[in-house]
Amino acid sequence: MRINGQQIFNPQKLRLSRLLSRLSGTYFPGKDINRPVRRESVKKILVLEHECIGDLIMLEPALRALKEHFSSAELHILCVPAAKDLALKAGLADRVLSGSTEKIRKTYYDMILDFHGDIRRIRMMKKIPAAYRCGFQFSGGAAWLTHVAEFPCRRHQVERPFVLLEKIGISAGSRSPRLKNFPGKPEDPRKILLHPGAAQKGRLWPAGHWERLMTILQKEKYDFAWINPPGEVSPEGVSEIKGDLTGIAMHMNNAALVLGCDSMAVHLAAALHTPALAIFGSQDPGLTRPYGKYGHVITPKKACTHKRRDWRLCPECMAAVTPGEVMRKIRAITELHGGAL
């Protein structure tokens, strides 16, 4: 599946999963699909978002819509352990679970939702007892679902869940992620936080580019610090911000701008209403950019023509974005948001 020249699912794995689902007879949904849901019958809801921190942050508007619609229900969410404290403090759900699904497979839920269109996650839902299972028909397994929507490939990741929510009677509301309960305001209008990390190597901006950018920031009298979550290492001699995501979020609230790759940090900053700049390579920013008016991106000037080693990401495209270009973008963003700082 290509959107604006970008593969959004591994094509080989997608073809295989669809083939196996057809052979097993689970590719198409049943006859009683998308039946009306009685709001008062739903008392306990589980949302699966257990792999990426950035995905969890972008899911905040959908979680808010679920809580508003099923106001008497208890909302649970399954997320990665690193995001648990952040999710609790932000009030994303009534109960936050972390780790594997083993400990919840004996728990009954009135409704389980997954917003990724991946048959592996649908198979995971199938193992948890529930009255309603809601997901996207894309890679297969639709026969295991009670509520199904076509995967909206061309929409931003923040907007996709609402296509599925409409199938259970939830109208679209505000769609910009907003994490509350993190008080603060920028203490220094020239404070820049840098987060070079990313889950995949193909998303990383070259180390030499970061070094050059820090030299430019020093010359222009910007104060900057390196965001260093657990498991990451900052350069020697650079001011760093350590700790869990909750503490990092507090620091972001006091910054003028957060700069990172297409990863967790920029989504967290934008959801805190701190200006965020994400460096993109070959991937389409229209699908996963930091969402809302506080989210900004910078991309290569030319479309990717490189021979990629990855089905989606391109290190050469990341390297094509120069430190000088990023610095000019930083100046423009801090000037744009200056009134709010």
C-alpha positions in Angstrom: 0.0 0.0 0.0 1.6 3.2 -1.2 0.4 6.7 -0.1 2.1 9.7 -1.8 5.0 7.3 -2.8 5.4 5.9 0.7 4.9 2.3 1.8 2.9 2.4 5.0 2.9 -1.3 5.6 5.7 -3.8 4.9 4.4 -5.1 1.5 5.7 -8.6 1.9 4.2 -9.1 5.3 0.9 -7.5 4.2 0.5 -9.8 1.2 1.3 -12.9 3.4 -1.1 -11.9 6.2 -3.9 -11.3 3.7 -3.3 -14.6 2.0 -3.3 -16.6 5.2 -6.5 -14.8 6.4 -8.3 -15.6 3.2 -7.2 -19.3 3.4 -8.4 -19.5 7.0 -11.7 -17.9 6.1 -11.2 -15.0 8.5 -10.5 -12.2 6.0 -14.1 -11.0 5.6 -16.4 -9.8 8.4 -19.5 -11.7 9.5 -23.1 -10.9 8.5 -24.0 -9.2 11.8 -21.2 -6.7 11.6 -21.4 -3.1 13.0 -24.6 -3.7 14.9 -25.8 -0.8 17.1 -24.1 -0.6 20.5 -26.3 0.2 23.5 -24.3 2.8 25.4 -25.6 1.7 28.8 -24.5 -1.9 28.2 -20.8 -0.9 28.0 -19.2 -0.8 31.5 -15.6 -1.7 30.8 -13.5 -0.8 27.8 -10.0 -1.9 26.8 -7.8 -0.1 24.2 -4.7 -1.8 23.0 -1.8 0.6 22.4 1.1 -1.4 23.7 4.0 -0.8 21.3 5.0 2.8 20.7 4.9 5.9 23.0 4.3 8.3 20.2 1.3 6.2 19.0 -0.2 6.4 22.6 0.1 10.2 22.6 -1.5 10.5 19.2 -4.4 8.4 20.5 -5.4 10.9 23.2 -8.3 12.5 21.2 -9.8 9.1 20.6 -9.5 8.1 24.2 -11.2 11.4 25.2 -14.0 10.7 22.8 -14.5 7.2 24.2 -14.7 8.5 27.8 -17.2 11.2 26.8 -19.5 8.9 24.9 -19.4 6.0 27.4 -19.3 8.3 30.4 -20.4 5.5 32.9 -17.8 3.0 31.6 -14.4 2.3 33.0 -11.7 2.8 30.4 -8.5 0.7 30.5 -5.5 1.0 28.2 -2.6 -1.4 27.6 0.7 0.5 26.9 4.4 0.0 27.0 5.8 0.1 30.6 7.8 3.3 29.8 4.6 5.2 29.1 2.6 4.0 32.1 3.3 6.9 34.5 2.8 9.5 31.8 -0.6 8.0 30.9 -1.6 7.9 34.5 -0.6 11.5 35.2 -2.3 12.7 32.0 -5.5 10.9 32.9 -5.6 9.0 29.6 -7.6 6.2 31.2 -9.1 5.0 34.5 -6.6 2.2 34.6 -3.3 1.8 32.8 -1.9 -1.6 32.1 1.5 -2.4 30.8 3.5 -5.3 29.5 1.9 -8.3 27.8 -1.7 -9.4 27.5 -1.2 -12.6 29.5 -2.5 -11.1 32.8 -5.7 -9.7 31.2 -6.7 -12.7 29.1 -9.1 -13.9 31.9 -10.6 -10.4 32.3 -14.0 -9.7 30.6 -14.4 -6.5 28.7 -17.6 -5.2 27.2 -15.6 -3.6 24.4 -12.0 -3.9 23.1 -10.6 -1.6 20.4 -7.4 -1.6 18.3 -6.7 1.2 15.8 -3.8 -0.3 13.8 -5.2 -2.6 11.2 -2.7 -5.4 12.0 -4.0 -8.9 12.1 -1.5 -9.8 14.9 -3.2 -7.4 17.2 -6.7 -8.6 16.1 -5.6 -12.1 17.0 -4.5 -10.7 20.4 -8.0 -9.2 20.9 -9.6 -12.6 20.0 -7.9 -14.1 23.1 -9.5 -11.7 25.5 -13.2 -12.3 26.4 -15.4 -9.4 25.2 -18.9 -8.6 23.8 -17.5 -6.2 21.2 -14.2 -6.3 19.4 -13.5 -3.3 17.1 -10.8 -2.9 14.6 -9.8 -2.2 11.0 -10.2 -4.5 8.0 -6.8 -4.3 6.3 -4.5 -7.2 6.9 -7.1 -9.8 7.7 -8.9 -11.2 10.7 -12.2 -9.2 10.2 -14.3 -12.3 11.0 -13.1 -12.1 14.6 -14.4 -8.5 14.9 -17.9 -7.2 15.7 -17.2 -3.7 14.4 -15.1 -3.1 11.4 -14.0 -0.1 9.3 -11.8 0.1 6.2 -8.4 1.3 7.2 -8.1 5.0 6.3 -4.6 4.9 4.9 -4.6 8.5 3.6 -5.5 10.1 6.9 -3.1 11.2 9.6 -2.7 8.7 12.4 -4.5 11.0 14.9 -7.6 11.0 12.6 -7.8 7.3 11.8 -9.4 6.1 15.0 -12.4 8.3 14.4 -13.3 6.3 11.3 -13.7 3.3 13.5 -15.4 5.1 16.4 -18.1 6.2 14.0 -19.0 2.5 13.6 -20.0 2.4 17.3 -21.9 5.7 17.2 -19.2 8.2 18.4 -19.2 11.5 16.5 -15.9 13.2 15.8 -14.9 15.9 18.4 -11.7 17.8 18.9 -8.9 15.9 17.3 -5.7 17.6 18.5 -3.9 15.7 21.2 -3.7 17.6 24.5 -2.0 16.3 27.6 -3.1 18.1 30.7 -1.9 18.1 34.3 1.6 19.3 33.3 1.7 22.9 34.6 4.4 25.2 33.4 5.4 28.0 31.0 8.5 28.7 29.1 11.1 30.2 31.4 13.5 31.1 28.6 12.3 31.9 25.1 15.6 30.6 23.7 15.6 27.3 25.5 15.8 24.4 22.9 15.5 20.8 23.8 17.1 18.2 21.5 16.0 14.6 21.2 18.1 12.7 18.6 16.7 9.3 19.5 14.3 7.1 17.5 13.1 3.5 17.5 14.5 2.8 14.1 17.9 3.7 12.6 16.4 4.9 9.4 14.6 7.7 11.3 17.9 9.1 12.8 19.5 12.4 11.8 23.3 11.9 11.4 25.4 12.5 14.5 27.6 15.0 12.7 24.5 17.1 11.8 23.6 17.3 15.5 27.1 18.4 16.4 27.0 21.1 13.7 23.6 22.3 14.8 24.8 22.6 18.4 27.7 24.7 17.3 25.3 27.0 15.5 23.0 27.2 18.5 26.0 28.1 20.7 27.1 30.9 18.4 23.6 32.3 18.3 23.3 32.3 22.1 20.6 29.7 22.3 20.4 27.6 25.5 19.9 23.9 24.7 19.8 20.6 26.4 19.8 17.0 25.3 16.8 14.9 26.2 18.1 11.6 27.5 15.4 9.1 28.4 16.4 5.8 30.1 18.5 3.7 27.7 19.8 6.6 25.7 23.2 8.4 26.0 24.0 12.1 25.5 27.3 13.5 24.1 30.0 14.4 26.7 29.8 17.9 27.9 26.3 18.6 26.8 23.6 19.6 29.3 21.1 16.8 29.6 17.7 16.0 30.9 17.3 12.6 32.4 14.4 10.7 33.9 11.1 9.2 33.0 8.6 10.6 30.6 6.7 12.4 33.3 9.7 14.4 34.3 10.7 15.0 30.7 7.3 16.4 30.0 7.6 18.9 32.8 10.9 20.1 31.2 9.2 20.3 27.8 6.6 22.6 29.2 9.3 25.1 30.1 11.0 25.1 26.7 10.6 27.3 23.7 10.9 24.4 21.2 11.6 20.7 21.1 13.6 19.3 18.1 13.6 15.6 17.2 13.2 13.0 14.5 9.9 11.3 13.7 9.6 9.9 17.2 8.1 10.2 20.6 9.5 13.5 21.7 7.9 15.7 19.1 4.5 14.2 19.6 4.8 14.6 23.4 5.8 18.3 23.0 3.0 19.2 20.6 0.5 17.5 22.9 1.8 19.7 25.7 1.4 22.8 23.4 5.1 23.3 23.2 6.3 24.0 19.7 7.9 20.9 18.1 10.0 20.5 15.0 10.3 17.0 13.5 13.0 16.1 11.0 11.6 13.7 8.3 13.4 11.8 5.6 11.6 9.7 3.0 8.4 9.1 5.1 5.3 11.2 4.4 4.9 13.8 7.2 1.2 14.1 6.4 0.6 10.7 8.0 2.6 10.9 11.2 3.8 14.5 11.8 3.3 16.1 15.3 -0.4 17.1 15.1 -1.9 20.5 15.6 -0.7 24.1 15.5 2.3 23.4 17.6 3.6 20.7 15.3 6.1 21.6 12.6 8.2 19.5 10.1 11.2 19.8 7.9 11.8 17.5 5.0 14.4 17.0 2.2 14.1 19.4 -0.8 14.0 16.4 -3.2 11.9 13.3 -3.3 13.7 10.0 -2.5 15.5 8.4 -5.4 17.9 6.3 -3.3 18.1 2.5 -3.2 16.6 1.8 0.2 17.6 -0.9 2.5 14.4 -0.5 4.4 10.9 -0.8 2.9 10.0 2.7 4.1 12.9 4.6 5.7 15.9 6.2 4.0 19.0 7.4 5.9 20.3 9.3 2.8 17.1 11.4 2.9 17.5 12.1 6.6 21.1 13.3 5.9 19.9 15.5 3.0 18.3 17.8 5.6 21.1 20.1 6.6 21.9 21.8 10.0 21.6 25.2 8.4 18.1 24.4 7.1 17.1 23.2 10.5 18.4 26.3 12.2 16.5 28.6 9.8 13.4 26.6 10.6 14.0 26.9 14.4 14.3 30.7 14.0 11.0 30.9 12.1 9.1 28.7 14.6 10.3 30.6 17.7 9.3 33.8 16.0 5.9 32.4 15.0 5.2 31.3 18.5 6.9 34.2 20.2 3.7 35.8 21.2 2.7 32.7 23.1 6.0 32.3 24.8 
